[in-house]
Amino acid sequence: METIHSLQHLEIKGSGSRSMHADWHLKLNNQPKPIIIFCHGFKGFKDWGTWDLLSQYFAQAGFAMLKFNFSHNGIVAGNWQELSDLDAFAHNNFTYELDDLGKIIDWLVNENIGISVSEIDLDRIYLLGHSRGGGDVLLKAAEDSRVRKVATWAAVASHSGNYTPEELAYWREQEIIYVQNSRTGQLLPLHYQIVENLLANRRRFDILERVQHLQIPVLVVHGTADVVVPMEAAQAIVAQAPQAQLFEIEKADHVFGARHPWNTPTLPPDMQRAADATIDFFKKSK
């Protein structure tokens, strides 16, 4: 196996005057490689669980893998393993996330990216997103022609959530609610502005409407035992996206067997199946 080059915590200007940080994994061989940009999900971050191991796995398969933290995901530089900036987390919204992803692509094209441009192929920019990040990559692919292929893992089919009218009314009145991080017990604040942002940009954030306009290959990977985002979400996306294909993983959960922290040197079997299907898709799809 060839040595994988790792470059971590590169600082990139994000939304709202905040910074993002990104990691590269790739082989340095002066061969232009397709770029995979990985987007984490809600309550996620680039150094969660298996994401670093996954990035190395894609690099070994011949890709240049870039994973990053959204600007308002709650991670502070130097504390890469836990959400600690709860004010930033509370003020996150979908405009920030889509604009962050656009800034990542702009950075690849126009900025000092930490590696030689001979190592990457800017005509082969692919997106991969998990959970809420899966919804984000579908939306970004629909509005940015620089994206040539997109894959989702356990993606949401809507950014509106499952709040009842009564819950939304309470949220609007209180201006803030709290969601629990089931892993840590931490109460994470969410300001009502995320709902206002969603309502003000209905069409831009309508995943099932926007994917109808995608004219690029789409892979939708989903576990049949996902109780966080049920299989129906994957089926809804595939039904609307003209060039989408569904890859089901029997009995796989929302994180494909991964956990945080992850101290095993190999991917969990379900995640390896997801990774192999995604590698095959990115290499073979037209």
QUIQUIBEL-V541400 format. One record per pair of residues at least 12 apart in sequence whose ideal C-beta (glycine too) atoms are under 10 Angstrom apart, sorted by the first residue. I is the first residue (numbers start at 1). GAP is how many residues later the second one is. Records with the same first field share a line. If there is no record, write none. Layout:
I->GAP ; GAP
//
This chain:
1->26 ; 59
2->25 ; 26 ; 27 ; 57 ; 58 ; 60
3->24 ; 25 ; 26 ; 56 ; 57
4->20 ; 21 ; 22 ; 23 ; 24 ; 51 ; 52 ; 53 ; 54 ; 55 ; 56 ; 61
5->19 ; 20 ; 21 ; 22 ; 23 ; 24 ; 54 ; 59 ; 110 ; 114
6->17 ; 18 ; 19 ; 20 ; 46 ; 49 ; 50 ; 53 ; 59
7->15 ; 16 ; 17 ; 18 ; 19 ; 59 ; 106 ; 107 ; 108
8->13 ; 14 ; 15 ; 16 ; 17 ; 38 ; 39 ; 44 ; 59 ; 72 ; 106
9->12 ; 13 ; 14 ; 37 ; 38 ; 60 ; 68 ; 69 ; 71
10->12 ; 13 ; 14 ; 56 ; 58 ; 97 ; 101 ; 102 ; 103 ; 104 ; 105
11->66
12->56 ; 57 ; 59 ; 88 ; 91 ; 92 ; 94 ; 95 ; 96 ; 99 ; 101
13->58 ; 87 ; 90 ; 93 ; 94 ; 98
14->54 ; 55 ; 56 ; 57 ; 58 ; 59 ; 82 ; 83 ; 85 ; 86 ; 89 ; 90 ; 93
15->55 ; 56 ; 57 ; 77 ; 78 ; 80 ; 81 ; 82 ; 83 ; 84 ; 85 ; 87 ; 88
16->55 ; 56 ; 72 ; 75 ; 76 ; 77 ; 79 ; 80 ; 83 ; 84
17->54
18->52 ; 53 ; 54 ; 55 ; 67 ; 70 ; 73 ; 74 ; 78 ; 82
19->50 ; 52 ; 57 ; 58
20->26 ; 48 ; 49 ; 50 ; 51 ; 52 ; 53 ; 55 ; 80 ; 81 ; 83 ; 84 ; 87
21->24 ; 25 ; 26 ; 46 ; 47 ; 48 ; 50 ; 54 ; 55 ; 56 ; 59
22->15 ; 16 ; 24 ; 44 ; 45 ; 46 ; 47 ; 82 ; 85 ; 86 ; 91 ; 92
23->15 ; 23 ; 24 ; 28 ; 29 ; 32 ; 42 ; 43 ; 44 ; 45 ; 46 ; 57 ; 91
24->31 ; 35 ; 40 ; 41 ; 42 ; 43 ; 89 ; 90 ; 91 ; 95 ; 96
25->27 ; 28 ; 29 ; 30 ; 31 ; 32 ; 33 ; 34 ; 35 ; 38 ; 39 ; 40 ; 41 ; 42
26->29 ; 30 ; 32 ; 33 ; 34 ; 36 ; 37 ; 38 ; 39 ; 40 ; 89 ; 93 ; 94
27->32 ; 33 ; 34 ; 35 ; 36 ; 37 ; 92
28->36 ; 87 ; 88 ; 90 ; 91
29->33 ; 89 ; 90
30->86 ; 88 ; 89
31->31 ; 87 ; 88 ; 89 ; 90
32->32 ; 85 ; 86 ; 87 ; 88 ; 89 ; 90 ; 91 ; 92
33->25 ; 26 ; 28 ; 29 ; 30 ; 31 ; 32 ; 85 ; 86 ; 87 ; 88 ; 91
34->24 ; 27 ; 28 ; 29 ; 30 ; 31 ; 86 ; 87 ; 88 ; 89 ; 90 ; 91 ; 92 ; 114 ; 115 ; 248 ; 249
35->28 ; 29 ; 30 ; 31 ; 70 ; 73 ; 78 ; 84 ; 85 ; 86 ; 87 ; 88 ; 89 ; 90 ; 91 ; 92 ; 113
36->19 ; 22 ; 23 ; 25 ; 27 ; 28 ; 29 ; 30 ; 31 ; 88 ; 89 ; 90 ; 91 ; 92 ; 113 ; 115 ; 242 ; 243 ; 246
37->27 ; 28 ; 29 ; 30 ; 31 ; 64 ; 67 ; 68 ; 71 ; 88 ; 89 ; 90 ; 91 ; 92 ; 100 ; 103 ; 110 ; 113
38->13 ; 16 ; 17 ; 20 ; 27 ; 28 ; 29 ; 30 ; 88 ; 89 ; 90 ; 91 ; 92 ; 95 ; 99 ; 113 ; 115
39->28 ; 29 ; 30 ; 31 ; 58 ; 61 ; 62 ; 65 ; 88 ; 89 ; 90 ; 91 ; 92 ; 93 ; 94 ; 95 ; 96 ; 97 ; 98 ; 101 ; 113
40->27 ; 28 ; 29 ; 30 ; 33 ; 35 ; 89 ; 90 ; 91 ; 92 ; 93 ; 96
41->29 ; 32 ; 88 ; 89 ; 90 ; 91 ; 92 ; 93 ; 94 ; 95 ; 112 ; 113 ; 114 ; 115 ; 187 ; 188 ; 213 ; 214
42->28 ; 31 ; 47 ; 50 ; 55 ; 88 ; 89 ; 90 ; 91 ; 93 ; 114 ; 117 ; 119 ; 137 ; 146 ; 148 ; 186
43->30 ; 31 ; 40 ; 46 ; 88 ; 89 ; 136 ; 137 ; 138 ; 139 ; 140 ; 141 ; 143 ; 145
44->25 ; 26 ; 29 ; 30 ; 31 ; 39 ; 86 ; 87 ; 88 ; 89 ; 211 ; 216
45->22 ; 23 ; 24 ; 25 ; 28 ; 29 ; 30 ; 35 ; 36 ; 37 ; 38 ; 215
46->20 ; 21 ; 22 ; 23 ; 24 ; 27 ; 29 ; 34
47->20 ; 22 ; 28 ; 33 ; 34 ; 35 ; 213 ; 214
48->19 ; 21 ; 27 ; 32 ; 33 ; 34 ; 82 ; 135 ; 207 ; 210 ; 211 ; 212 ; 213 ; 214
49->134 ; 206 ; 209 ; 210 ; 211 ; 212 ; 213 ; 214 ; 219 ; 222
50->205 ; 206 ; 207 ; 208 ; 209 ; 210 ; 211 ; 212 ; 214 ; 216 ; 217 ; 218 ; 221 ; 222 ; 225
51->14 ; 16 ; 79 ; 207 ; 209 ; 211
52->13 ; 15 ; 28 ; 210
53->205 ; 209 ; 211 ; 212 ; 213 ; 214 ; 215 ; 218 ; 222
54->13 ; 74 ; 76 ; 99 ; 202 ; 204 ; 208 ; 213 ; 217 ; 218 ; 220 ; 221 ; 224
55->12
56->211
57->209 ; 210 ; 214 ; 215 ; 218 ; 219 ; 221 ; 222
58->68 ; 70 ; 217 ; 220 ; 221 ; 224
60->219
61->214 ; 215 ; 217 ; 218 ; 219 ; 221 ; 222
62->217 ; 220 ; 221
63->57 ; 58 ; 61 ; 63 ; 65 ; 215 ; 216 ; 219 ; 220
64->44 ; 49 ; 51 ; 55 ; 56 ; 57 ; 60 ; 61
65->61 ; 63
66->38 ; 41 ; 42 ; 47 ; 48 ; 49 ; 54 ; 59
67->61
68->32 ; 33 ; 35 ; 36 ; 39
69->31
70->18 ; 19 ; 22 ; 26 ; 27 ; 28 ; 29 ; 30 ; 31 ; 34 ; 62 ; 63 ; 66
71->17 ; 21 ; 25 ; 26 ; 28 ; 29 ; 32
72->13 ; 15 ; 16 ; 17 ; 18 ; 19 ; 20 ; 21 ; 24 ; 25 ; 28
73->12 ; 15 ; 16 ; 19 ; 23 ; 24 ; 27
74->12 ; 13 ; 14 ; 15 ; 16 ; 18 ; 107 ; 112 ; 114 ; 115
75->13 ; 14
76->12
81->179 ; 180
82->99 ; 101 ; 102 ; 104 ; 178
83->98 ; 101 ; 103 ; 105
84->102
86->92 ; 100 ; 101 ; 102 ; 103
87->102 ; 104
89->90 ; 99 ; 100 ; 101 ; 102
90->86 ; 87 ; 88 ; 98 ; 99 ; 100 ; 101 ; 103 ; 104
91->98 ; 99 ; 100 ; 102 ; 103
92->98 ; 99 ; 101 ; 102 ; 105
93->66 ; 97 ; 98 ; 100 ; 101 ; 102 ; 103 ; 104 ; 105 ; 107 ; 108 ; 112
94->38 ; 41 ; 42 ; 45 ; 65 ; 100 ; 103 ; 104 ; 107 ; 110 ; 111
95->99 ; 102 ; 103 ; 105 ; 106 ; 109 ; 110
96->98 ; 101
97->32 ; 35 ; 36 ; 38 ; 39 ; 42 ; 43 ; 62 ; 108
98->37 ; 38 ; 39 ; 41 ; 42 ; 45 ; 46 ; 103 ; 106 ; 107
99->41
100->36 ; 40
101->26 ; 28 ; 32 ; 35 ; 36 ; 38 ; 39 ; 40 ; 42 ; 43 ; 46
102->38 ; 41 ; 42 ; 44
104->21 ; 23 ; 36
105->17 ; 20 ; 22 ; 35 ; 39 ; 41 ; 42
106->38 ; 40
108->12 ; 14 ; 17 ; 38
109->13 ; 16 ; 37
121->27
122->24
123->23 ; 25
124->24 ; 25 ; 158
125->16 ; 19 ; 21 ; 22 ; 23 ; 24 ; 25
126->15 ; 21 ; 22 ; 23 ; 24 ; 25 ; 90 ; 91 ; 93 ; 152 ; 155 ; 156 ; 159
127->13 ; 14 ; 17 ; 20 ; 21 ; 22 ; 23 ; 24 ; 25 ; 89 ; 91
128->21 ; 22 ; 23 ; 24 ; 25 ; 91 ; 93 ; 146 ; 147 ; 150 ; 153 ; 154
129->12 ; 21 ; 22 ; 23 ; 24 ; 25 ; 26 ; 27
130->22 ; 23 ; 24 ; 25 ; 91 ; 99 ; 124 ; 125 ; 126 ; 128 ; 144
131->21 ; 22 ; 23 ; 24 ; 25 ; 95 ; 97 ; 98 ; 102 ; 123 ; 124
132->22 ; 23 ; 24 ; 27 ; 97
133->19 ; 20 ; 21 ; 22 ; 23
134->16 ; 17 ; 18 ; 19 ; 20 ; 21 ; 22 ; 23 ; 73 ; 86 ; 87 ; 88 ; 95 ; 99 ; 100 ; 103
135->17 ; 20 ; 21 ; 22 ; 23 ; 24 ; 70 ; 72 ; 73 ; 75 ; 76 ; 94 ; 98 ; 102
136->16 ; 19 ; 20 ; 23 ; 69 ; 71
137->13 ; 14 ; 15 ; 16 ; 18 ; 81
138->12 ; 13 ; 14 ; 17 ; 18 ; 19 ; 69 ; 70 ; 72 ; 73 ; 76 ; 80 ; 82 ; 99 ; 102 ; 103 ; 106
139->20 ; 65 ; 66 ; 67 ; 68 ; 71 ; 72 ; 75
140->70
141->69 ; 70 ; 72 ; 73 ; 74 ; 75 ; 77 ; 100
142->62 ; 64 ; 65 ; 67 ; 68 ; 69 ; 70 ; 71 ; 72 ; 73 ; 74 ; 99
143->61 ; 67 ; 70
145->70 ; 71
147->67 ; 69
148->68 ; 69 ; 134 ; 137
149->67 ; 68 ; 69 ; 70 ; 94 ; 129 ; 132 ; 133 ; 136 ; 137
150->61 ; 64 ; 66 ; 67 ; 68 ; 69 ; 70 ; 91 ; 93 ; 94 ; 131 ; 132
151->66 ; 67 ; 68 ; 69 ; 70 ; 94 ; 96 ; 123 ; 126 ; 127 ; 128 ; 130 ; 131 ; 134
152->55 ; 66 ; 67 ; 68 ; 69 ; 70 ; 81 ; 82 ; 85 ; 89 ; 92 ; 126
153->66 ; 67 ; 68 ; 69 ; 70 ; 73 ; 76 ; 81 ; 94 ; 96 ; 99 ; 101 ; 102 ; 103 ; 118 ; 121 ; 122 ; 124 ; 125
154->66 ; 67 ; 68 ; 69 ; 72 ; 74 ; 75 ; 76 ; 77 ; 79 ; 80 ; 95 ; 98 ; 99 ; 100 ; 101 ; 102 ; 120
155->52 ; 65 ; 66 ; 67 ; 74 ; 78 ; 79 ; 82
156->51 ; 72 ; 73 ; 77 ; 78 ; 80 ; 81
157->50 ; 51 ; 54 ; 63 ; 72 ; 73 ; 75 ; 76 ; 77 ; 78 ; 79 ; 80 ; 81 ; 82 ; 83
158->40 ; 47 ; 48 ; 49 ; 50 ; 71 ; 75 ; 78
159->35 ; 38 ; 39 ; 42 ; 45 ; 46 ; 47 ; 48
160->35 ; 38 ; 39 ; 42 ; 45 ; 46 ; 47
161->29 ; 33 ; 34 ; 37
163->14 ; 32
168->24 ; 27
170->22
171->19 ; 20 ; 21 ; 23 ; 24
172->20 ; 23 ; 24
173->19
174->17 ; 18
175->16 ; 17 ; 18
176->13 ; 14 ; 15 ; 16 ; 17
177->12 ; 13 ; 14 ; 15
178->12
183->76 ; 77 ; 78
184->76
207->26 ; 29 ; 30 ; 33 ; 34
208->25 ; 28 ; 29 ; 31 ; 32 ; 33
209->31
210->30 ; 31
211->25 ; 26 ; 27 ; 28 ; 29 ; 30 ; 31 ; 32 ; 33
212->27 ; 28 ; 29 ; 30
213->27 ; 28 ; 29
214->23 ; 26 ; 27 ; 28 ; 29 ; 30
215->26 ; 27 ; 28
216->25 ; 26 ; 27 ; 28 ; 69 ; 70
217->24 ; 25 ; 26 ; 27 ; 28 ; 64 ; 65 ; 67 ; 68 ; 69
218->19 ; 20 ; 22 ; 23 ; 24 ; 25 ; 26 ; 27 ; 28 ; 63 ; 67
219->19 ; 24 ; 25 ; 26 ; 27 ; 28 ; 55 ; 58 ; 59 ; 61 ; 62 ; 63 ; 66
220->13 ; 14 ; 15 ; 16 ; 17 ; 18 ; 21 ; 24 ; 25 ; 26 ; 27 ; 28
221->13 ; 24 ; 25 ; 26 ; 27 ; 28 ; 31 ; 35 ; 49 ; 50 ; 52 ; 53 ; 54 ; 56 ; 57 ; 60
222->12 ; 13 ; 15 ; 16 ; 24 ; 25 ; 26 ; 27 ; 30 ; 32 ; 34 ; 52
223->25 ; 26 ; 27 ; 28 ; 29 ; 30 ; 31 ; 32 ; 33 ; 34 ; 47 ; 48 ; 50 ; 51
224->24 ; 25 ; 26 ; 27 ; 28 ; 29
225->24 ; 25 ; 26 ; 27 ; 28 ; 29 ; 45
226->23 ; 25 ; 26 ; 27 ; 28 ; 29 ; 30
227->26 ; 27
228->25 ; 26 ; 27
229->25
230->24
231->15 ; 17
234->12 ; 13 ; 14
235->13
243->42 ; 43
245->32 ; 36 ; 40
247->26 ; 27 ; 29 ; 30 ; 31 ; 33 ; 34
248->29
249->20 ; 21 ; 22 ; 24 ; 25 ; 28
250->20 ; 23
251->19
252->16 ; 17 ; 18 ; 19 ; 21 ; 22
253->15 ; 17
255->13 ; 15 ; 16
256->12 ; 13 ; 14 ; 15 ; 16 ; 17 ; 18 ; 19
257->12 ; 13 ; 14 ; 15 ; 16 ; 17
258->12 ; 13 ; 16
//
